[in-house]
Amino acid sequence: MAETYGKKEAGIAYALMLFTLIGVAGVQHFYMGKIARGIIWLLTFGLLGIGTIIDIFTLPGQIRKVNQR
């Protein structure tokens, strides 16, 4: 598992998602240290947009889980 440094912020993850090809690039997952998921998002255009829509609603929970580790 990739080592993540410092607390992650939901606002930064949302900004990365919205400002990088409307989230299909998966940069928000790289930010959270989820390298494999980021690569999947990058190669599948955010799981054809469906994964990006799911991320819009689940990103704060994902950030909490990352910060608890």
TORROTI-467000 format. One record per residue (C-alpha): residue in three letters; x, y, z. Coordinates in pm, whole numbers, plus 50000, padded with zeros to 5 digits. Layout:
<atoms>
ALAXYZ;...
</atoms>
This chain:
<atoms>
MET500005000050000;ALA501285034649920;GLU502365056950206;THR500405089450226;TYR501885119450403;GLY499835143350613;LYS496115147750642;LYS494165149550319;GLU491495175850256;ALA488185169350081;GLY488255204149926;ILE491575197549756;ALA490375163749631;TYR487205179749488;ALA489265207049321;LEU491555181149166;MET488565161349045;LEU486735191348898;PHE489695208948741;THR491305178648576;LEU489075169048288;ILE485965169648509;GLY487355141948725;VAL487935115948458;ALA491705117948496;GLY491535103148848;VAL493985128048997;GLN491925128849317;HIS492775092049372;PHE496495098049321;TYR496215126049580;MET494675101849830;GLY497425076249766;LYS495145052549574;ILE497525047649283;ALA495855016949128;ARG492425033549131;GLY493925065148983;ILE495405045248695;ILE492075027748636;TRP490265061448629;LEU492915074948391;LEU492615045848147;THR488805042648155;PHE487905079748167;GLY486565077348518;LEU484875044048449;LEU483075060948160;GLY481935088848391;ILE479995066348628;GLY482875063948875;THR483285101548867;ILE479625106848953;ILE479975082449243;ASP483095100949359;ILE481145133449379;PHE479035118549658;THR481595095849827;LEU484735117349827;PRO484395130450185;GLY484045094750315;GLN487025083450112;ILE489085112050256;ARG488045102550612;LYS489155066550555;VAL492515077750413;ASN493075101250708;GLN492275073850962;ARG495145052050833;
</atoms>
